[in-house]
Amino acid sequence: METLIINIPEKKSELVKQLLRELGVTFKKESASKSVPNSVTQKTIDDAHKGIGIGEPIKDINSYINSL
């Protein structure tokens, strides 16, 4: 399976979609819902914000990355 992102003019989109359907291509709409991290990931994020396990709380992402 291969995923392609194709940018086409609005006026031509229906024509291109029709052609792709004829070729057996399926379309998947992106979900608008925001993914929610599981409980372990959320606890790890909360601990990092509190500084648990990394020495000090994360104030901003740039200082955290530079500290690595």
SULKATA-V756189 format. One record per residue. N is the residue number from 1. OMEGA is omega in whole degrees, 0 to 359 (* if undefined). Layout:
BEGIN
n:N omega:OMEGA
n:N omega:OMEGA
END
This chain:
BEGIN
n:1 omega:180
n:2 omega:179
n:3 omega:177
n:4 omega:173
n:5 omega:184
n:6 omega:176
n:7 omega:181
n:8 omega:177
n:9 omega:181
n:10 omega:183
n:11 omega:184
n:12 omega:188
n:13 omega:182
n:14 omega:178
n:15 omega:180
n:16 omega:179
n:17 omega:180
n:18 omega:178
n:19 omega:180
n:20 omega:177
n:21 omega:178
n:22 omega:180
n:23 omega:177
n:24 omega:179
n:25 omega:177
n:26 omega:180
n:27 omega:178
n:28 omega:178
n:29 omega:177
n:30 omega:179
n:31 omega:181
n:32 omega:182
n:33 omega:180
n:34 omega:180
n:35 omega:181
n:36 omega:180
n:37 omega:178
n:38 omega:187
n:39 omega:180
n:40 omega:179
n:41 omega:180
n:42 omega:178
n:43 omega:178
n:44 omega:178
n:45 omega:179
n:46 omega:179
n:47 omega:179
n:48 omega:177
n:49 omega:179
n:50 omega:180
n:51 omega:181
n:52 omega:177
n:53 omega:179
n:54 omega:174
n:55 omega:180
n:56 omega:181
n:57 omega:176
n:58 omega:178
n:59 omega:173
n:60 omega:188
n:61 omega:181
n:62 omega:179
n:63 omega:177
n:64 omega:180
n:65 omega:178
n:66 omega:180
n:67 omega:181
n:68 omega:*
END
